[in-house]
Amino acid sequence: MKSWEEIVAIKDKLKLDMEVRHELDARRVIVGMGTCGIKAGARDIMAELMKEFAEKNIEHTMLTLEGCIGKCDKEPVIEVIEKNGDKVVYGLVDKEKVKKTVDSHLLNDKAVSEFTL
């Protein structure tokens, strides 16, 4: 970057990319990867979600990670944020809960109330 115009052009392109990505994604699934989440097994949960997404061909859903979500005593934590902004937070997630959450919430739009925080 050699000029202010280049910086503005990069910013505008990134903003457009984010808007396009937001338009394409029906929902976001976020895994808390703060140190507390990692210690509690969040890496395994992310791997299990990636496996489920691939096996069940889940589309129009962005799987991502964040730092601390703020529910350290409930880690590992998954947040599902719908395109309209509605959010469901799942806590104390294990591999079985991942499978049930994917099948019920992501594939059939029914939150798993017994896992929610």
N, C-alpha and C positions, 0 to 999 in steps of 0.2 A: 504494500500500500504506500503510494507516494503522494496521494493528494486526498483532500477532504471529499472530493467527488467519488473517488474509489471506495472510501469508507461508506458513504451514503448508498452507493450502488450495491455493495455487499449487504448492507442492512436491509435494503428494499427487497433484494432477492431472497434473503433468509425469511423475511416477513411473509412474502408471497408463498414460499415453500411451506411455512407453518400453516398459513391459511388454507392452502390446497390440502395438506395432510389432514387438517382438522375437518375439512369438508368430507373427506373420504372415509374417515373413521367414525363408526357408529358409537364406539365406546373406547375407553382406555382401561387397561388393567395394569395397576402399579404395584410393584413389590417393594416393601420397605427394606432398604439395604444400608441402613445405618449400622454402626458397629454392634448395636444391640440385636438388630435383625440378623446380621451375619452370624453372630455367636449362637443365635437361636435356630439357625438352619435355613435362612432365607435363600442362600445359594441353591440348596437342594429344591426348594419350592419353585424358584425361577426355572431350574432345569426341568422340573416336572411339568410346569405350565408350558414351557417350550415344546415338550414332548406331546402334551395333550393338544396344543394348537396344531402341531404338524399332523398327528394321527387323525384328528377330527376335522381337519381342513377349516379351521376357524379363520374367517376373513373379516375385513372391515372392523378390526379390533386391533388397537396398538398395545403391545405388551412392552412395558418399560419398567424402569426402576427409579427410585428416588432415595435420598438419604433418609434420615430419621423422619418417620411419620408422626411421632409423638406418642405412641402407644407402647412404650418400651416393655411394660409388663405383660403385653399381649402378643409379643413377637413370636413367630413371624406373622406379619400383617400384609394383607392384600386389600387394595382399594379398587373397586369397580366404579368408574365414572361414566355415566351414560352421556350421550351427545347433548342431551338437554340440561346437563349439569347435576342430575340426581346422582347421589353417591351412596354406595354400600361399602362398609368396612368389615372385613373378615379378620378375626384374630385367632391366635394359637393354631395357625394353619399347619396341617401335616399333609402328606401325600394323598391320603384318602379324602381329606377335605377338598383338596385341589380337584380331584376327579369328580366329586359330587357337585362342587361349585361350577365347574365347567359344564357338566351335563345339565344341571338345573338352571343356573343363572345365565351362562353365556349361550347355551344352545336353546333353552326354552324360556328365557326371560322371567324366571321365577327365582328370586333371591332365596338363599338357604337361611331362614331366620334363626335356626339354632346355632349357626356359626357367627352371626353378626355381632358387632360391638355397639 
